[in-house]
Amino acid sequence: MSLLFSEITLRRQDGKDIILYESGHPDEYDMRELLKYEGRYASLRTVGLNGLTVQVQHYRFLGGSKRDWLAEREHIALMEAYDKMTQNAPFVQRDDVEHLEYYEFQNVD
């Protein structure tokens, strides 16, 4: 099994970072649409998206056993739980996670 996901770092002008995971590999157009319309980003819209730096890193989780069926069904929730439990070793630093691509853009309202 191979799961594609992205780590989204939203860097506000006040220096605070918000890190979220997205399923798949959204391109810049997709990310701009998610920022405008997706409910998970609604709290950011109230603060304002102008000047927000968006960093997107694409990954592939290289799990291979049948016991990973739950990870396929709820992989983002599991990654977030993993990060909370192991704060010094985030999910994306595991040996079975492959970093694929990175891009960044400045959002302008």
PyMOL commands that place a pseudoatom at each C-alpha (Angstrom):
pseudoatom trace, name=CA, resn=MET, resi=1, chain=A, elem=C, hetatm=0, pos=[0.000, 0.000, 0.000]
pseudoatom trace, name=CA, resn=SER, resi=2, chain=A, elem=C, hetatm=0, pos=[1.204, 3.480, -0.808]
pseudoatom trace, name=CA, resn=LEU, resi=3, chain=A, elem=C, hetatm=0, pos=[-0.565, 6.593, 0.501]
pseudoatom trace, name=CA, resn=LEU, resi=4, chain=A, elem=C, hetatm=0, pos=[-0.016, 10.022, -1.012]
pseudoatom trace, name=CA, resn=PHE, resi=5, chain=A, elem=C, hetatm=0, pos=[-0.383, 12.988, 1.311]
pseudoatom trace, name=CA, resn=SER, resi=6, chain=A, elem=C, hetatm=0, pos=[0.874, 16.543, 1.767]
pseudoatom trace, name=CA, resn=GLU, resi=7, chain=A, elem=C, hetatm=0, pos=[2.051, 18.525, 4.762]
pseudoatom trace, name=CA, resn=ILE, resi=8, chain=A, elem=C, hetatm=0, pos=[0.789, 22.110, 4.536]
pseudoatom trace, name=CA, resn=THR, resi=9, chain=A, elem=C, hetatm=0, pos=[2.589, 24.760, 6.594]
pseudoatom trace, name=CA, resn=LEU, resi=10, chain=A, elem=C, hetatm=0, pos=[0.721, 28.044, 6.809]
pseudoatom trace, name=CA, resn=ARG, resi=11, chain=A, elem=C, hetatm=0, pos=[3.042, 30.789, 8.013]
pseudoatom trace, name=CA, resn=ARG, resi=12, chain=A, elem=C, hetatm=0, pos=[1.216, 33.899, 9.153]
pseudoatom trace, name=CA, resn=GLN, resi=13, chain=A, elem=C, hetatm=0, pos=[2.804, 37.344, 9.176]
pseudoatom trace, name=CA, resn=ASP, resi=14, chain=A, elem=C, hetatm=0, pos=[2.923, 37.239, 12.979]
pseudoatom trace, name=CA, resn=GLY, resi=15, chain=A, elem=C, hetatm=0, pos=[5.331, 34.292, 12.675]
pseudoatom trace, name=CA, resn=LYS, resi=16, chain=A, elem=C, hetatm=0, pos=[2.894, 31.642, 13.870]
pseudoatom trace, name=CA, resn=ASP, resi=17, chain=A, elem=C, hetatm=0, pos=[2.862, 28.403, 11.889]
pseudoatom trace, name=CA, resn=ILE, resi=18, chain=A, elem=C, hetatm=0, pos=[-0.129, 26.147, 11.433]
pseudoatom trace, name=CA, resn=ILE, resi=19, chain=A, elem=C, hetatm=0, pos=[0.575, 22.654, 10.093]
pseudoatom trace, name=CA, resn=LEU, resi=20, chain=A, elem=C, hetatm=0, pos=[-2.154, 20.575, 8.476]
pseudoatom trace, name=CA, resn=TYR, resi=21, chain=A, elem=C, hetatm=0, pos=[-2.204, 17.424, 6.377]
pseudoatom trace, name=CA, resn=GLU, resi=22, chain=A, elem=C, hetatm=0, pos=[-4.077, 17.042, 3.106]
pseudoatom trace, name=CA, resn=SER, resi=23, chain=A, elem=C, hetatm=0, pos=[-4.831, 13.856, 1.272]
pseudoatom trace, name=CA, resn=GLY, resi=24, chain=A, elem=C, hetatm=0, pos=[-3.150, 13.574, -2.122]
pseudoatom trace, name=CA, resn=HIS, resi=25, chain=A, elem=C, hetatm=0, pos=[-0.876, 16.114, -3.766]
pseudoatom trace, name=CA, resn=PRO, resi=26, chain=A, elem=C, hetatm=0, pos=[-2.697, 19.418, -4.279]
pseudoatom trace, name=CA, resn=ASP, resi=27, chain=A, elem=C, hetatm=0, pos=[-1.032, 21.815, -6.702]
pseudoatom trace, name=CA, resn=GLU, resi=28, chain=A, elem=C, hetatm=0, pos=[-0.939, 25.579, -6.136]
pseudoatom trace, name=CA, resn=TYR, resi=29, chain=A, elem=C, hetatm=0, pos=[-4.335, 26.130, -7.778]
pseudoatom trace, name=CA, resn=ASP, resi=30, chain=A, elem=C, hetatm=0, pos=[-5.902, 23.431, -5.579]
pseudoatom trace, name=CA, resn=MET, resi=31, chain=A, elem=C, hetatm=0, pos=[-4.347, 24.959, -2.460]
pseudoatom trace, name=CA, resn=ARG, resi=32, chain=A, elem=C, hetatm=0, pos=[-5.707, 28.408, -3.314]
pseudoatom trace, name=CA, resn=GLU, resi=33, chain=A, elem=C, hetatm=0, pos=[-9.184, 26.864, -3.720]
pseudoatom trace, name=CA, resn=LEU, resi=34, chain=A, elem=C, hetatm=0, pos=[-8.866, 24.982, -0.410]
pseudoatom trace, name=CA, resn=LEU, resi=35, chain=A, elem=C, hetatm=0, pos=[-7.850, 28.196, 1.355]
pseudoatom trace, name=CA, resn=LYS, resi=36, chain=A, elem=C, hetatm=0, pos=[-10.900, 30.005, -0.051]
pseudoatom trace, name=CA, resn=TYR, resi=37, chain=A, elem=C, hetatm=0, pos=[-13.588, 27.367, 0.394]
pseudoatom trace, name=CA, resn=GLU, resi=38, chain=A, elem=C, hetatm=0, pos=[-12.570, 24.399, 2.583]
pseudoatom trace, name=CA, resn=GLY, resi=39, chain=A, elem=C, hetatm=0, pos=[-14.065, 24.373, 6.074]
pseudoatom trace, name=CA, resn=ARG, resi=40, chain=A, elem=C, hetatm=0, pos=[-10.799, 23.327, 7.733]
pseudoatom trace, name=CA, resn=TYR, resi=41, chain=A, elem=C, hetatm=0, pos=[-9.300, 26.678, 6.710]
pseudoatom trace, name=CA, resn=ALA, resi=42, chain=A, elem=C, hetatm=0, pos=[-12.266, 28.843, 7.782]
pseudoatom trace, name=CA, resn=SER, resi=43, chain=A, elem=C, hetatm=0, pos=[-10.558, 30.080, 10.950]
pseudoatom trace, name=CA, resn=LEU, resi=44, chain=A, elem=C, hetatm=0, pos=[-7.686, 31.420, 8.837]
pseudoatom trace, name=CA, resn=ARG, resi=45, chain=A, elem=C, hetatm=0, pos=[-10.081, 33.293, 6.588]
pseudoatom trace, name=CA, resn=THR, resi=46, chain=A, elem=C, hetatm=0, pos=[-11.452, 35.203, 9.581]
pseudoatom trace, name=CA, resn=VAL, resi=47, chain=A, elem=C, hetatm=0, pos=[-7.930, 36.386, 10.450]
pseudoatom trace, name=CA, resn=GLY, resi=48, chain=A, elem=C, hetatm=0, pos=[-7.143, 37.092, 6.798]
pseudoatom trace, name=CA, resn=LEU, resi=49, chain=A, elem=C, hetatm=0, pos=[-5.134, 35.251, 4.184]
pseudoatom trace, name=CA, resn=ASN, resi=50, chain=A, elem=C, hetatm=0, pos=[-3.310, 38.255, 2.751]
pseudoatom trace, name=CA, resn=GLY, resi=51, chain=A, elem=C, hetatm=0, pos=[0.440, 37.826, 3.169]
pseudoatom trace, name=CA, resn=LEU, resi=52, chain=A, elem=C, hetatm=0, pos=[0.123, 34.205, 4.279]
pseudoatom trace, name=CA, resn=THR, resi=53, chain=A, elem=C, hetatm=0, pos=[3.050, 32.054, 3.154]
pseudoatom trace, name=CA, resn=VAL, resi=54, chain=A, elem=C, hetatm=0, pos=[1.915, 28.579, 2.153]
pseudoatom trace, name=CA, resn=GLN, resi=55, chain=A, elem=C, hetatm=0, pos=[4.497, 25.794, 2.065]
pseudoatom trace, name=CA, resn=VAL, resi=56, chain=A, elem=C, hetatm=0, pos=[3.452, 22.457, 0.592]
pseudoatom trace, name=CA, resn=GLN, resi=57, chain=A, elem=C, hetatm=0, pos=[5.482, 19.274, 0.820]
pseudoatom trace, name=CA, resn=HIS, resi=58, chain=A, elem=C, hetatm=0, pos=[4.345, 16.099, -0.923]
pseudoatom trace, name=CA, resn=TYR, resi=59, chain=A, elem=C, hetatm=0, pos=[5.011, 12.679, 0.590]
pseudoatom trace, name=CA, resn=ARG, resi=60, chain=A, elem=C, hetatm=0, pos=[4.367, 9.006, -0.023]
pseudoatom trace, name=CA, resn=PHE, resi=61, chain=A, elem=C, hetatm=0, pos=[3.837, 6.609, 2.896]
pseudoatom trace, name=CA, resn=LEU, resi=62, chain=A, elem=C, hetatm=0, pos=[5.286, 3.267, 1.870]
pseudoatom trace, name=CA, resn=GLY, resi=63, chain=A, elem=C, hetatm=0, pos=[3.300, 0.934, 4.107]
pseudoatom trace, name=CA, resn=GLY, resi=64, chain=A, elem=C, hetatm=0, pos=[3.005, -2.558, 2.780]
pseudoatom trace, name=CA, resn=SER, resi=65, chain=A, elem=C, hetatm=0, pos=[1.149, -4.900, 5.090]
pseudoatom trace, name=CA, resn=LYS, resi=66, chain=A, elem=C, hetatm=0, pos=[-2.532, -5.748, 5.281]
pseudoatom trace, name=CA, resn=ARG, resi=67, chain=A, elem=C, hetatm=0, pos=[-2.636, -4.460, 8.852]
pseudoatom trace, name=CA, resn=ASP, resi=68, chain=A, elem=C, hetatm=0, pos=[-2.388, -0.926, 7.392]
pseudoatom trace, name=CA, resn=TRP, resi=69, chain=A, elem=C, hetatm=0, pos=[-5.999, -0.964, 6.145]
pseudoatom trace, name=CA, resn=LEU, resi=70, chain=A, elem=C, hetatm=0, pos=[-6.953, 1.438, 8.912]
pseudoatom trace, name=CA, resn=ALA, resi=71, chain=A, elem=C, hetatm=0, pos=[-4.205, 3.847, 7.861]
pseudoatom trace, name=CA, resn=GLU, resi=72, chain=A, elem=C, hetatm=0, pos=[-5.636, 3.859, 4.354]
pseudoatom trace, name=CA, resn=ARG, resi=73, chain=A, elem=C, hetatm=0, pos=[-9.125, 4.634, 5.639]
pseudoatom trace, name=CA, resn=GLU, resi=74, chain=A, elem=C, hetatm=0, pos=[-8.209, 7.355, 8.159]
pseudoatom trace, name=CA, resn=HIS, resi=75, chain=A, elem=C, hetatm=0, pos=[-4.576, 8.185, 7.405]
pseudoatom trace, name=CA, resn=ILE, resi=76, chain=A, elem=C, hetatm=0, pos=[-4.690, 11.927, 8.120]
pseudoatom trace, name=CA, resn=ALA, resi=77, chain=A, elem=C, hetatm=0, pos=[-6.270, 11.457, 11.555]
pseudoatom trace, name=CA, resn=LEU, resi=78, chain=A, elem=C, hetatm=0, pos=[-3.685, 8.787, 12.323]
pseudoatom trace, name=CA, resn=MET, resi=79, chain=A, elem=C, hetatm=0, pos=[-0.791, 11.010, 11.215]
pseudoatom trace, name=CA, resn=GLU, resi=80, chain=A, elem=C, hetatm=0, pos=[-2.021, 13.857, 13.409]
pseudoatom trace, name=CA, resn=ALA, resi=81, chain=A, elem=C, hetatm=0, pos=[-2.372, 11.476, 16.372]
pseudoatom trace, name=CA, resn=TYR, resi=82, chain=A, elem=C, hetatm=0, pos=[1.113, 10.092, 15.699]
pseudoatom trace, name=CA, resn=ASP, resi=83, chain=A, elem=C, hetatm=0, pos=[2.567, 13.624, 15.710]
pseudoatom trace, name=CA, resn=LYS, resi=84, chain=A, elem=C, hetatm=0, pos=[0.886, 14.404, 19.037]
pseudoatom trace, name=CA, resn=MET, resi=85, chain=A, elem=C, hetatm=0, pos=[2.302, 11.238, 20.616]
pseudoatom trace, name=CA, resn=THR, resi=86, chain=A, elem=C, hetatm=0, pos=[5.832, 11.602, 19.215]
pseudoatom trace, name=CA, resn=GLN, resi=87, chain=A, elem=C, hetatm=0, pos=[6.491, 15.327, 19.165]
pseudoatom trace, name=CA, resn=ASN, resi=88, chain=A, elem=C, hetatm=0, pos=[10.244, 14.945, 18.574]
pseudoatom trace, name=CA, resn=ALA, resi=89, chain=A, elem=C, hetatm=0, pos=[9.833, 12.594, 15.599]
pseudoatom trace, name=CA, resn=PRO, resi=90, chain=A, elem=C, hetatm=0, pos=[6.966, 13.672, 13.311]
pseudoatom trace, name=CA, resn=PHE, resi=91, chain=A, elem=C, hetatm=0, pos=[5.311, 11.220, 10.941]
pseudoatom trace, name=CA, resn=VAL, resi=92, chain=A, elem=C, hetatm=0, pos=[7.017, 12.700, 7.885]
pseudoatom trace, name=CA, resn=GLN, resi=93, chain=A, elem=C, hetatm=0, pos=[10.448, 11.734, 9.287]
pseudoatom trace, name=CA, resn=ARG, resi=94, chain=A, elem=C, hetatm=0, pos=[9.673, 8.007, 9.404]
pseudoatom trace, name=CA, resn=ASP, resi=95, chain=A, elem=C, hetatm=0, pos=[11.823, 5.696, 7.272]
pseudoatom trace, name=CA, resn=ASP, resi=96, chain=A, elem=C, hetatm=0, pos=[8.756, 4.496, 5.372]
pseudoatom trace, name=CA, resn=VAL, resi=97, chain=A, elem=C, hetatm=0, pos=[7.756, 8.022, 4.301]
pseudoatom trace, name=CA, resn=GLU, resi=98, chain=A, elem=C, hetatm=0, pos=[9.309, 9.354, 1.114]
pseudoatom trace, name=CA, resn=HIS, resi=99, chain=A, elem=C, hetatm=0, pos=[9.539, 13.135, 0.508]
pseudoatom trace, name=CA, resn=LEU, resi=100, chain=A, elem=C, hetatm=0, pos=[8.601, 13.821, -3.112]
pseudoatom trace, name=CA, resn=GLU, resi=101, chain=A, elem=C, hetatm=0, pos=[8.159, 17.526, -3.846]
pseudoatom trace, name=CA, resn=TYR, resi=102, chain=A, elem=C, hetatm=0, pos=[8.050, 20.992, -2.276]
pseudoatom trace, name=CA, resn=TYR, resi=103, chain=A, elem=C, hetatm=0, pos=[6.585, 24.317, -3.363]
pseudoatom trace, name=CA, resn=GLU, resi=104, chain=A, elem=C, hetatm=0, pos=[5.741, 27.591, -1.696]
pseudoatom trace, name=CA, resn=PHE, resi=105, chain=A, elem=C, hetatm=0, pos=[3.681, 30.650, -2.593]
pseudoatom trace, name=CA, resn=GLN, resi=106, chain=A, elem=C, hetatm=0, pos=[2.608, 33.931, -1.052]
pseudoatom trace, name=CA, resn=ASN, resi=107, chain=A, elem=C, hetatm=0, pos=[-1.145, 34.331, -0.798]
pseudoatom trace, name=CA, resn=VAL, resi=108, chain=A, elem=C, hetatm=0, pos=[-2.621, 37.697, -1.781]
pseudoatom trace, name=CA, resn=ASP, resi=109, chain=A, elem=C, hetatm=0, pos=[-6.326, 38.429, -1.206]
for i in range(1, 109): cmd.bond("trace and resi %d" % i, "trace and resi %d" % (i + 1))
show_as sticks, trace
zoom trace
